[in-house]
Amino acid sequence: AVMFAVEQSFEHDSVVSEHRLLGIALQNASPKTSPVSVHRAFEELDLVRDDSSGRTLVTTREILREEQRMIAFAKEGRGKCVPFAMNARPNGEIRLTDRQEKALTELVGSYDRVTILRGAGGVGKSTLMQAFQSAVEKRGQQVFAYTPTNSSANGGNSHTVARLLIDQAMQKELKGQVLWID
């Protein structure tokens, strides 16, 4: 039950609350399994714990290492790439605010291997992504969109990062193209 909880929880999230993880383990334990034995098995897991937010968050050492590799990959790629769509503009049908225009200019002109766009819900990131895609496609490249979880994949127009990591055909299709994780 504990391993099931770990596999289920970390399939979609890199960090979960310890309380949630234990709850999943208890819910999926066999009726013959005592809560005490589930708690013991849970305590024996080699999880990385953080209590700084007022609640205990956990992850696995493997996930932590993978995230550290991704951060290193991004840092090593700063200033190392040729902008793939410098000064490219989207088609005229997409209207952008001044802030979106500025963000688009930074995205298409980035010299970095990894560029991050952050913004609260409803500020226009999806519209900006459409403009970015339009600008990049004018330059002959495709933008492939992936989401971290199934719940954020919108109607089949995007796939999960987890699927990308295991689907070699998808990975080949991406070669020389642009990857957008939303």
N, C-alpha and C positions, 0 to 999 in steps of 0.2 A: 504494500500500500504506500509506503514511504517513497520507494523508487518510482512508482506510478505518479505520485504527486510531483516529484522532481521533474520527471519527463514531461508531464502535462504543463506544469507551470512555466518551465523554462523553454518550452517550444516557441512561445510567443513573446515572452518578456525576459529581459536579462536580469532584472531585479524584482523580487516580490516580497511582500511582507511575510515574516516568519509565521505569523498567526494564520494567514491565508494558506500557506503551504501545509502547515500542520492540520488545518481544517480539511483540506482535500485528502490528506492521508487518512484521517479519521473517518471521513465519509466513505472512502473506498476500501477500508479494511474489511476483511472477512468477519462475519458475525462471531466467529470463534476466536478472533484476535482481540486481546484486551487493550483498552486505551493505554494502559501502562506500558505494554510492549511496543506500541506505536510510538509513544513518547520516547522510550529508550532508543529505539531504532533511529528516530529523528535526531536525538542528541548525538548519536555516533556519526552522523553525516559530517563530512569535512567541508562545511559551508563557510563562506566569508560573510561575517555579520557586521552590520553598522547600526548603531543605536543613536546617532547624532540627530536624527529628525524627530525624536520623541517616540518613535516606534521602531522595532527591530526589522531591518530589511536584510535580505539574504540573497546571495548568488553563489554560483559554483566557481571553483578556482579555474576551471576550463573556460568559462564564460569571461571571467576577469582577464585571463591571458589573451583571449581573442579580442576583447575590447582594447587592451593595451597595444596589441599588434595593429589594430585599425587606427588608433591614435598615432602610432609611430609612422604608419603608412602615409597618413595625412600630413604630418609634420615634415617628413622627408620629401614630400612633393610640393612644398611651398616654393613658389617662384620657379619651378622646374619645367613648366609646360608652356607651349605656345597657345595663346588664346584661340579657341576653335571657331569663334564667330565674332571676332572683334568688329565693333560698329554695326553688326547685323541688326536689322529692325524687323519686327513682326509685320504681318499683313495689316492693312489699314482698318480692318474690321474690329480689331482688338483695341479698346480704349484703356489707357493706363493713366493713373494719377502721377503726379510729379515724383512721389516717393517710389512708385513702381517703376517708373522710367529709370530712375537712378539705380535701383536694385538690378534692373535688367542690364543696364550698361556694365555694372560690376560683374554680373554673372557671365555675360558673353565675352567679356574682356579679361577674365581671370587668368592669371599665370599659374594658378595652383591646381594640383591634381584633384583636390577635394575642396569644394566650396559649400558653405553652409548658409542656408537662408532660414531665418527664424522670424516668426510673427505670430501674434495671437490669432485665435479663430475669428474669421470674418473680416480680416484686414486686406484680403485680396491675393493671397498666395496662389490659389488655384488659377486666377486670371493671369497672374504673373507667369505661372508655369505654362499656360497656353501661349503667351507671348514669347516666352523663351523657346518653346518647341517650334513655333512658327519661324522665329529668327534662325534657329539652328537648321531646320529643314530647308530653308532657302539656300543654305551653304552646302546642301547635299548629304547631311548626316541625319540620322534618326535619333529620337529621344525615346528611350525605353523606361517606363515608370514602374517602380516596385514599391510595395508598402511593407512596413515591418510586421504587420499582422493581417490575418484574414479579415478581421472586422473593419479594417480601413481600406481594403481593396474595393474599388467602386465598380460594381457590376461587370467584372470581367475585363475592364480596360487596363488593369494592372495586376501584377502577380506579387507574391510575397518574396522577400529577400531569402527566406528559408528555402523556397523552391529554387530560386536562382542558384543558391550555393550547391545544390545537388543535381541540377539539370544541366548537363554538359552541352546539350544542343542550344539551350538558352544562352549559355556563356559564349559559345562560338558566334551566335547571332549578334552579340554585343560588341565584338571586336571592332575597334575603330569607330564606335558609335558613342552616344552619350547616355549615361546611366543617371536617372533621377529617382531618389528615394524620398517618398512623400510620407 
